[in-house]
Amino acid sequence: VHIAARLKTQGGVMIQGKVDNLSINGTYVVSESRLPMGTECEVTLLLNAGEEVPPITVMGNVARVDDGGIAVEFRSIDTESLEHLHNMVLYNAPNADGVEQELEDSIGLKRLKHT
């Protein structure tokens, strides 16, 4: 699955990249651009599929920056995007039970899940 990512800061900085790793709790985006650690950003995930798939939008903070890209820890997500993210991660995971456990263990996302 090829997933494009767009990171946008509150200051309007926009970074494009490709998702290399995706979980319920965050993502690693391969990009030549960088953001400072701790930067709050809106992450939009765009699935490259033959069918019309709505983008997933998540708010997060830059948790790690390295030579290959940017890791973002997810902080908040709307219910519809959470459902799409959950299905996307579940579909691509080698261990579906692990995905379900990750969702249960994710305190921030759990609150939104039960709202």
SULLINFEN-V287673 format. One record per pair of residues at least 24 apart in sequence whose ideal C-beta (glycine too) atoms are under 6 Angstrom apart, sorted by the first residue. I is the first residue (numbers start at 0). GAP is how many residues later the second one is. Records with the same first field share a line. If there is no record, write none. Layout:
BEGIN
I = GAP, GAP
END
This chain:
BEGIN
0 = 91
1 = 46
2 = 42, 44
3 = 42
4 = 24, 40
5 = 38
6 = 34, 36
7 = 34
8 = 30, 32
23 = 65, 78, 79, 82
24 = 49, 81
25 = 46, 47, 48
26 = 45
27 = 43
28 = 40, 41
29 = 38, 39
30 = 38
33 = 31
34 = 27, 35
36 = 25
42 = 29
55 = 25, 28, 29
56 = 24
74 = 33
END
